[in-house]
């Protein structure tokens, strides 16, 4: 049985695999950074909008600011701050009810 499974692996495992979509091998770093970092904000503004999302009024102000200034990014970082607070509160509630002693270990 071992020989048969090894033979199947040797025949089908070492064959060439072709993707059904085009694969670009020489993707430049500039293109990748343009795709993932398409905000018009500098680091200080990112931190400011993240911290404004922590408070309850930060997300609506970020929406208004982004509409007025046409900059990309304030809503994203304000929502990240808001979601960070929500995650912290959910973990705090789980720990306070005592169902889970350590919320990071579910085993």
Rosetta blueprint (number, residue, H / E / L):
1 X L
2 X H
3 X H
4 X H
5 X H
6 X H
7 X H
8 X H
9 X H
10 X H
11 X H
12 X H
13 X H
14 X L
15 X L
16 X L
17 X L
18 X L
19 X L
20 X L
21 X L
22 X L
23 X L
24 X L
25 X L
26 X L
27 X L
28 X L
29 X H
30 X H
31 X H
32 X H
33 X H
34 X H
35 X H
36 X H
37 X L
38 X L
39 X L
40 X L
41 X L
42 X L
43 X H
44 X H
45 X H
46 X H
47 X H
48 X H
49 X H
50 X H
51 X H
52 X H
53 X H
54 X H
55 X L
56 X L
57 X L
58 X H
59 X H
60 X H
61 X H
62 X H
63 X H
64 X H
65 X H
66 X H
67 X H
68 X H
69 X H
70 X L
71 X L
72 X L
73 X L
74 X H
75 X H
76 X H
77 X H
78 X H
79 X H
80 X H
81 X H
82 X H
83 X H
84 X H
85 X H
86 X H
87 X H
88 X H
89 X H
90 X H
91 X H
92 X H
93 X H
94 X H
95 X H
96 X H
97 X H
98 X L
99 X L
100 X L
101 X L
102 X L
103 X L
104 X L
105 X L
106 X L
107 X L
